[in-house]
Structures are given as structure tokens and as C-alpha cells.
Amino acid sequence: MQVSGTETKSVSLENLVSIFDEGVEQPIEKDFVLPDYCPDIFRILKCRCCPRVLSYSINGNKLSFELAVTLKILYESEGSSRLGITEQKLQYSRSVELSSDARGAFVRLTPVCDYVNPRVVNKRRIDVRGAVTTKVSVFAGEQKSVISEASGQGIELKTRSINVPIKRICLDKRLTIVEEFETGGDKPIPSAIIRSDCTVIKGEQKTIAGKLVVKGDAEVNMLYSINEGEEESFDTMRFTVPFSRIIDADGIDESFEVCTDLSASSCEIMSKGEGAGVFECEIVLLVEINAVKQQSTLVAEDAYSTKYETEASLEAVRVVSAPIAVDKTISKSAEIASGDNKIMRVYDCWGELYGVSTRFDDEKGEYSLLGNIRLCLLGKGQGGKPVYIEQEEPFEMSTMTDKCLSSESRLYVNTFVKSTSFRLTDENTAEVTAQISASGYISDCKAYELLTNVSVDTDKPKQKQTGCAVKLCRCDENTDIWDIAKKYSTSAKAIEQENDLTNASAGKGSMLLVPLI
């Protein structure tokens, strides 16, 4: 193959490849005896399984991570109307083998509780069985060289301009916020924390040289018990912890398009002293930063020579564009009934998401989130006994953006219950409404067939038609001028000029003059 006299220029593109994208299951098995200060068990009302990833590391082609699981059990105590609470904290170390070295890769770890089943062995002993699956996604960018320019030996190139990332910064940070608060002088002193949840509301974001400023509010909801003699009651408290942090991000500046996702990994509330009414709230925030700097680049999709036989090599390249922010909220309501037990008072209500998955609509070019929400209510029933009821409902949420996506795109969002409210519809039924939010981003990915190599064989000149300078060609619907030029070994630009065309296609039935060169 002779290729002398042909010059080409290439550009390097980032081709996104998946190194690992699977779920890692961790069985949960815990058999334990209640602490001495806990009352005996009559029946379990609720067992919550709260998983979170503490840390991860990559060594060559091995990813290791630490998984923490907190089991929170609410139960009705024997011979009493008091609510029993016990908590168990478990920790696991897991690792996965990756298909290649993943240093510098983008890693996303999302743990969810698949199921949890508590069983009362005796009045002092509980056996818990369950499972947590951590969705592990690891992606890396490999450099792919493609042709952008070529000249000599009658070479014709079909080119297009695309936006490509020239630099990408992916960071995972953990921020810890510690805040002291008081229940207030007009409120009784809490005896135990029943439930504490935290929702992060993202605020202003600003990029400066080498740093990213993130602001927001951590909204904390707390349910606690109050003991007054033989009586037990409950109360809720809601407060907001504003935060503003500067995060080091080497190389970042205002030319980057940045998506930042904030979520609460944990929210722990601890008493600062018995009977003091002063508490310490420790919130661990997860900050995921995806920053992309793009530029418009000319790439070739096909090539041929008007003079010689040519071989063109094409390869599929998956190019990821700048992240598209997602911030959606929907409402979901359901009526939940307590059966024959009257609801005398509602202490608290909340929602728990599970089984969340994604679906892509090819016609609309958008993703949807599908899953289930468990709407929960805790209150007081007849005779002062605690009453816990729940109702499971499906939900669907569109992540519609102003851009049409492809099925090659990747959705990276956290779904959470932003807030809940209730109203009693009758003495046995309550309507619970939850605000379900999705926050994160979509990495739009487009696959292109691009030219990676072109070879011209100067020993095989093309056979030219003699006796005519032009040919007449009848077009089919949306005929590509490039295809006609390639068929007749002429120039697409010459066809456009000869026929006064303003674009690279012709309508059905059009008659074109094809100059032969």
C-alpha cells in the first residue's frame, strides 16, 4: 500500500468506558440482646436499615470500600405503653476486582437496603436478617486519536464540528458539620431520640481559581420521647443548619461547567449532658463534583480519494458532554388506615424510598425515575398504646431537561424524601403526603463513528469515465451530497457549487449535475 504524499492531522478525544457497573450485595445478620436500660419487648413496630459508605480507595485494578449499616428498632414494650428504642451499628469491608487499572477514574457508590426482617427471639433478644446492595459504578476516560484534517492525493474528508471535553475534574468530598442546639426553656427535656433525618438544600455555588465555594442548608427533623412520671409523650423539632465551605479543586476555573451534588450521609444527634436540654448534631455531607471544560473540535467521519483506491478505518467513540443539572420534586399522597385502633394523636410521619430504578424514553429523549415510597406514621392509639402504620405506593418522576438525550447518557441522581405532612381524615385514617426530590446530573453521551486511519493506494488509480464532464443524477429523499460525490469520485463542494446548494442534502426527485474531476 502506497501512502506517500498524503498528510493527516489528528486530535485526541476522551472515550468514556465502563470499568465496573454492578451491584455488590452485603448480607446483614445480627443477633443481639437488649441493653439493661431498655424495657422488655412485646412486639416490634418498625426496623429501619440505614446504610452509608464511609470511604473508598483504588489500588491498581482493585476498589475497596467501607460500608456502615445502622439498624434502628422501635418496639412496644411489655406490660407498658412506653415505646422501646434500640440501635445497632455494623461495619463491613468490601472489595471488587475491576477490569483494568482505574486510577483517576470516576467512582460512584450508592448503597440501598434491599430488605430487613427483625424477629423477636425472646423478650430480651432480637435476630435481624437483611441485605444491602451497593451500586458500584466506575468509569474512566481513555484517549482515542481520530483524524481531523487530511490533504494530498485527491483526499476528500467528511468532517463535522463537535463539542468535546478537553479537561475533566471529578471529586468526592466529605464535609462534617457540628452544631449545638437547645430544645428551649418552654419544652420538656428529651429522654431519647427516636428518629433523626437530614435533607440538604443546595444553595449558591461559585467557582474561583483552584477552588469551589458551595453553600446550602441542612434541614434536620428530629422525633424524641419525653418521660413525665409514668406518662410518655413525644415531640418533634425541626431546625436548619446553614453551611458554606471552600473546596480545593486543583485546576478548576470559571471556564468549567460544574455540577455539584450534595447529600447527607448521616445525621447523629447526641445529648451534651443529662437533663441539660443541650444536644450536639453531627452531619456528614457528601459532595460530588463533576466539572468539564469543553471546546469545539473538527473531526472526520469518512474519507476517500478522487484519484486512487482508498481504505478508511472507522471506530465508535463515546463522547460525554458537560453535565446537565437535575433538580426535580413531585408530591405523593396516600391514605393509611390503623384498622380498628383509633388514632388519638400523631407524633410523626416520614417516607422511605426503595426499589428506585431508571427508564429511558426513546421518543421523548428523557429519563424517568421509578420506585416505591413507604409512607410511615407513628402515633398514639387507644389506651395510650403506640400505633405505627405504613402504606407502600409506587411513584414515577420525569427528569425532563431542555435537551434531548440519548440512551447512551448516564443518570447520576440522589432521590430522597424532602418533607412529609399529614392530616387526619377520620379517627382511623390519615392522609400522608411526601415531597420526593431528585438531585444530581445527567452526563449526556453521544456515540460517533469517526475516522481513525486512511490509506491511499497510489498503485491503484481509479478508472475515470471519458467523453463527459458532468453526469445527471436523480436524488432520493434526503440524499446526502457526500454519498453522491463518493460514488462518482468527485468533490462534494463541486456538486454544491454546480447546483447552487446551501446545504449538504437534496430533496426527493431533485436532479443534480455532478461534475467529474
NORCORPE-V601365 format. One line per field, one symbol per residue. ss: DSSP state (h for helix, s for strand, l for the rest). phi: phi as a letter, one per 40 degrees, with the letter a starting at -180 (. if undefined). burial: 1 if it has 9 or more other ideal C-beta (glycine too) atoms within 8 Angstrom, else 0. A space follows every 50 residues. Layout:
ss = ???
phi = ???
burial = ???
//
This chain:
ss = llllllssssssssssssssssssssssssssslllllllssssssssss sssssssssllsssssssssssssssslllllssssssssssssssslll lllllsssssssssssssssssllssssssssssssssssssssssssss slllsssssssssssssssssssssssssssslllllllllsssssssss ssssssssllssssssssssssssssssllssssssssssssssssssll llllllsssssssssssssssllllllsssssssssssssssssssssss sssssllsssssssssssssssssssssssssssssslllllllssssss sssssssssssllllssssssssssssssslhhhlsssssssssssssll lllllllllsssssssssssssssssllssssssssssssssssssssss sssssssssssllllllllsssssllllsshhhhhhhllllhhhhhhhll llllssllllsssssll
phi = .cbcgbbbbbbbbcbcbccaaacbcbcbbababccccccccbaccabbbb caccaaabbgbbbbabbbbbbbbbacccgaccccbabbbbabbbabccca cbcgccbbbbcbccaabcbccacbbbbbbaabbbcbbbbbbbcbcbcbaa agfgcbbcbabbcbcbabbbbbbbbbbbbcabchccbccccaccaabbbb bcbcbabbdgabbbbibccbbbbbcbbbgccbbbabababbcaabbbcbd gcaccccbbbbbaccaabbbccicgcgbbbbbbbcbbbbbbbbbacbcbb baaabcbbcbbbbbbcbcbccccbcbababbbbacbbcgcccccabcaaa bbcagcbbabccccgacbbbabbbcbababbcggccbbbaacbcaabcbd bcbcbbcccbbbbbbaccabaaaccacbbbbbbbccbbbiabccbbcbcb cbabbbcccbcccccbgabbbbbccccfccddcccccbfbbcccccccbf cbbcabccgcbbcbccb
burial = 00100100001011111011000101010100010000011101111111 11100101000111111111111111110000111101011101010100 01001111101110010101000011111111111111111001011111 00101111100101100110110110100100100000110011110111 01001011011111111111111111000001011100001010001010 01100111111111111010100000111111111111111111001111 11111101110101101111101101011001011101001010011111 11110100011000011111111111111110001111111010101010 10001100101111111101010100011111111111111111111101 11011111000100000001101010001011011101111101110110 10000100010111110
//
